[in-house]
Amino acid sequence: MSLTPTPAIIARDALYALHGKLGEDASTEQLLQLGMLAAQVEIADRLEGIEKSLDIGLLIRTE
């Protein structure tokens, strides 16, 4: 098992750090933008997992 963080984990950590830095003084717009970025990271991470599953499925079916 690799200890190297995935791009999704790095992005999540950066978003959490930014949220902490903005703190309670953040505007609603900033918080919404941060939430949208977090959602994009989650979607990209799930799509990457689906892509890997498809690749494995295609390899199994073609053998």
C-alpha positions in Angstrom: 0.0 0.0 0.0 1.4 3.4 -1.0 1.8 6.1 1.5 1.9 8.8 -1.2 -1.2 10.9 -1.0 -3.4 10.9 -4.1 -4.2 14.2 -5.9 -7.7 14.1 -4.4 -6.3 13.9 -0.8 -3.9 16.7 -1.5 -6.7 18.9 -3.0 -9.0 18.1 0.0 -6.2 19.0 2.5 -5.6 22.3 0.6 -9.4 23.1 0.7 -9.6 22.4 4.4 -6.6 24.6 5.0 -8.1 27.4 3.0 -11.4 27.0 4.8 -9.5 27.4 8.1 -7.6 30.4 6.9 -10.8 32.1 5.7 -12.5 31.4 9.0 -15.7 33.0 10.2 -15.0 36.2 8.3 -15.5 34.5 4.9 -18.3 35.8 2.7 -21.1 33.6 1.6 -19.7 33.7 -2.0 -16.3 32.5 -0.8 -17.8 29.6 1.1 -20.0 28.7 -1.9 -17.0 28.7 -4.2 -15.0 26.6 -1.7 -17.9 24.1 -1.6 -18.1 24.0 -5.3 -14.3 23.2 -5.5 -14.7 20.5 -2.9 -17.6 19.0 -5.0 -15.4 19.0 -8.1 -12.6 17.3 -6.3 -15.0 14.5 -5.1 -16.5 14.1 -8.6 -13.0 13.9 -10.2 -11.9 11.3 -7.6 -15.0 9.2 -8.2 -14.6 9.4 -12.0 -11.0 8.3 -11.6 -12.2 5.2 -9.6 -14.8 4.4 -12.3 -12.2 4.8 -15.0 -9.9 2.3 -13.2 -12.8 -0.1 -12.8 -13.7 0.1 -16.5 -10.0 -0.5 -17.5 -9.9 -3.6 -15.3 -13.2 -4.8 -16.7 -12.0 -4.3 -20.2 -8.8 -6.2 -19.5 -10.7 -9.1 -18.0 -13.2 -9.3 -20.9 -10.5 -9.2 -23.6 -8.4 -11.9 -22.2 
